[in-house]
Each structure stands twice: as C-alpha cells, then as structure tokens.
Amino acid sequence: MTELTFFHNLIIFWFILACISFPVLFFFPVSYGRYMRKKLSCSIPGKWGWVIMELPAVLVFGTMFFIGTYNTCITAIVFLLMWMLHYIQRSLIYPFLRRGREKRMPLNIIFLGITFNLVNGYINGRYLFEFSGGYSDEWLTSWQFLTGTGLFVFGYIINRNADLILHNLRKPEESVYKVPYGGLYKWISCPNYLGEILVWIGWAIATWSLPGLSFAVWTVANLVPRAWSYHKWYQTNFDNYPQERKALIPLLW
C-alpha cells in the first residue's frame, strides 16, 4: 500500500468516525471539567495534560511542513502560521493561564487527544505541503482563501474573547463555577466553542481541502454536543440563569 492510498483511506475512516462520535457525545459527555468522574485512578495535573495532549498538533504539522515538497511558497507559510497561531496558544499558553484550583485530567482523555492531534496534524499537513501539489501565490487572492481566512480570524477573536471572560471569572485558586457575562455570553452559553467552530470552518474554506473539511466536521461533532451539555448544566445548576441564552447559536439554538 502506498502512502497516498493509506492517506485516502485514513480520511474516509476519519469522516466516518466523526459522524459516529457526534450522536454518541450527546449521551456520553467526555469525562473532563464539570463532567469529571470523582474517582480517578489514572490522571495527571490538568495543565500538563493539556500540553501533552495538544502539543502533537504543533509537532506533527510542523514536521509535515519541513519534509513537504511544497513548503517554500508564501501560501504554505501562511497556512503554517495560521495553524501555529491556534495550537501554540492552545498547547503552551492557555493551560498556564487557567485560573482555579488545579484539576486533574484522566489519562484516557489525554490518549484520545494525542491520537486525534496526531491524525489531524498528519492529514492536514501532509495534504497541504505534499499531496495538494502545492498552492500558488495567487491562492492568497482567491475567494476561498479570503473568505476562509476572514472567518478564521473572526472565530479566533470570538474564542479568545470568550476565554478571557472565563479567565477573569474566577480569582486565583477559586474552584467554584460561576455564570459568565459579557460579549457573546449575553446570547449563548458557549461562545468559546462557537469561535472554535468558526475557526476550523474558515480553515476548511481557506485550504479548500478534504482534510480541512474533516477537521471542521470533527470540531462540530465534538463541540456541538458539549455546548448542549454545558447549556443544560448551567440551566440545572443556576436558578437565575438567563432564559434568553441559547446553547451555541444566538437566537436559534
């Protein structure tokens, strides 16, 4: 089996797995954060769990860039910077900015995260810098790139603003959950998730690729059920929770 055949089969499998995960996660939320099971025999401090889980996305994608045939054009470099903008912040900055008492992360969640980032980093990086045949410099003025990048930046701003509100919600070493206010929290319970979904839909459009689309599908499959669970959790645990808030899409859902 050639690598290209393996690559195509992996993408098909990846799409199927995402479609299976979507309904399952509505009924079985990932055991982390407020859904953490109390008895954990195998876990590590949460911030190091985040680093270990997310860093492979940086390393694998970066490796695909450096070994790729089509890594010298400006478009390839822009795609590299877009990816790294998200994942360096996600793996090396975000974990150490989180407030509240240190929580632990189960090893099985870390393993699943590593697996996802290895596969996702490989299929996106390998396609962009090798199997795509390369992107011309003119791609930077195409409607796909301009639309997708605009959506990527818009989603990134929403995500970072929502995370900042959550960061300021607690005092250091405070572990109690509170209702966030401000920004898009006026209308939805999970603007951080909405922002991340927009980021990777934007990525899919900007790269105009099946690997990019698979990432967007996976993001929706993972975060839509989680947003729904968080919304219901807020409504159950806070009597004064704003009734006008939706879960993920303002005014709709």
N, C-alpha and C positions, 0 to 999 in steps of 0.2 A: 504494500500500500504506500503510495506516495504521500508526501506531507500535504499536498493540495487536496487529495481525496480525503485524508484524515480531517483536514480543516473544514471541508464542506459538510462531512458527516457530523462533526462536532457542532457546527452551527445549527443543523437540523435538530440534533438532540437537545441543544441549549434552548431553542424555541419551545420544544415540547415540554421540557422540564419547567420552564417559566409558566406555561399555560396550566400545568398540573398544580404548581405551587400556589397560584392565585386563589382558587376557591378554598384550598386547604388552610391557608393562613387566616381566612375569616373565622375559622373554627378553632384553630390552634395557634395563637399568637406566639411569636418567638420568645423564649424564656429569658428575657433580659429587661432591665429597668423596672418599671412598675409591675411587670409580669414575671419577675424573678421568683422562682420557687425558693422557699425558705431553707430547705435542706440541700446544701451544695457540698458534695464530697470532693469534686474536682473543679477548682476555679482559681483565678488569679486576680490581682487588683485590676479594676476596670480600665484605668488609663493605659496600662501596659497591654491589656487585652486589645484595646483599640489600635495601638501602634502595631502590634504583631499581626492583627487581622487586616489592616488597611495598607500597610507598607508594601506587601507584594504587588499591589496595583502600580505603585511607583517603580519598583524594581523591574517587573516583567515588561511593562510598557516601555520603559527606558531602554531595556535590553533589546526589544524588538526594533526600536528606533536605530540603535547603534549598529545592529547587524543587518539592517534592511538595505536593500539595493537603492531604494528611492527615498533617501533621507537628507538630501542636500538642498532640495528646493525650499523656497520660503514657505510654501503651503504646509509642507511636512513639519517644519519647525513651529509654525503657528499651531498646528494640531497638538504637537508635543507640549507647548506652553499652556494651551487650554486644559489639557489633561492634568498636567502637573499643578496648575493653579488650584484645581479642586483637591487633588489627592495629597499634595504636600500639606495643605492646610488641614485636611481630614485626618491624616495619619500622624503628623508631627506637631501640630499646633492645637487643634481642637481638643484632644484628650487632656492637655495640661491647663486648659482654660476653664474646664468644667468645675463648677462650684458644688459644694455639698460634701457630706461625709463620703469617703471613698467606698465605692461599691465594688463588688466582685463580679467577674464575668466567667460563665461556665466555659470549660474547655471545648465542649462540643459546639458552642456558638462560635468560638474562635476558629475552630477547624472548618466549619461551614463558610465563615467569612474568608478565610485563606483560600479555600477551594474556589469560591466564586471569583475572587480577585485574580487568582492565577489564570483561570479560564478566560475571564472577561478581558484582562490585560493582554493575554496572548492573542485572542481572536481579533480584537480591535487594533492592536499594534502590528500584528503580522499582516493584516489586510492593508492598513494604511501605508506601510513602509515596504511592502513586498508584493503581495498578491493583487493589489489595485493596479499595478503598472505605473504608479506614480500620479500625482496631481500636478497639473501645470500651474504656473504662476497666475494665469488668467482665472483659475478657480476662485481666487480671492475676490473677484468682482462678480461672480455668478450669483443668481438669486438664491440658490441653495445655501451657499456659504454666508451671504449677508443676512438672510432670514434666520438661518440656524444659529449663527453667532450672536445675533441680536437677542434671540430667545435664550441662548445660553447665558449671556450677561445679565439679562433681566431676571432669570431664575436664580442666578448666583447672588444677586443683590437681595432678592426676597429671602433666600435661605440664610444669608449671613445676618440680615437684619433680625430675622426671627430667632436665630441662635443668640444674638446679642441680648435680645429681650429676655430670653430664658436664662442667660448667664447672669443678668442683673436682678433676677427674680429672687435669688437666694443670697443670704450672707455666707461668707466662708464657714465651712463646717456645718452648715444648716442642711438638714436632710428632708424636711417636711415638703410635701408637694403643695404648690400654690397655683392659683388661676392666673395665667399671663394676660396682660392687657397691652394695647398699643399696636401700631402697624396693622398688618392683616389679621392679627388676633381679634380685631374688632368684628370680623366677619366669619372667620374659620378657626377651628381648633388646632390645625397643624399646618401653618404657612411654611414651616421649615421643610415639610415633606412636599408641599406644592412647589416650592422653589427648586428642590432637587429633581422632581419630575420634569419641570420645565427645562432645567439644565440639560438633561440627557435626551429629551425630545429635540432640543436645539442641536445637540451633538449629532443625533441621527440625521437631521436635515443637513447640517453643515458638511458632514462626511458623505452623505447620500450613499450609505452602505448597509448591507445586511448585518454586519457586526454592530454597527451603531444602532440600528433598529432593535437588535436583540437586547442591547443594553437598556434602551428606552422601555421595551416590553418588560424586562426584568424589574426595572425601577417601579413601574406601575404595579406589577404583580406583587411586589414586596411592600410598597408604601401605602397603597390604597387600602388594603385590609388593615394595616397597622393604624392608619389615620382613623378608620372607622372604629377600631377597638379603643383608641385613645379618646375619641369623641364620646363614646358610650361610657367610658370610665369616668371622664370629667362629669358627665351628667349624673352618674350614680353617686359620686363621692362629694359633690358640691351642690348643696341645695340652692345656692344663689347663682348657679352657672348661667351665663347669658343665653336666653332662649333663642335669640336671633342668630346665634352662631351655627354654621354648618360644619361638617367634618373637614372637607377639603376644598370644595369649590364654592366661592361666595354666592349666596342667594339660591344655590341649587342643591348641593349635596354635602 
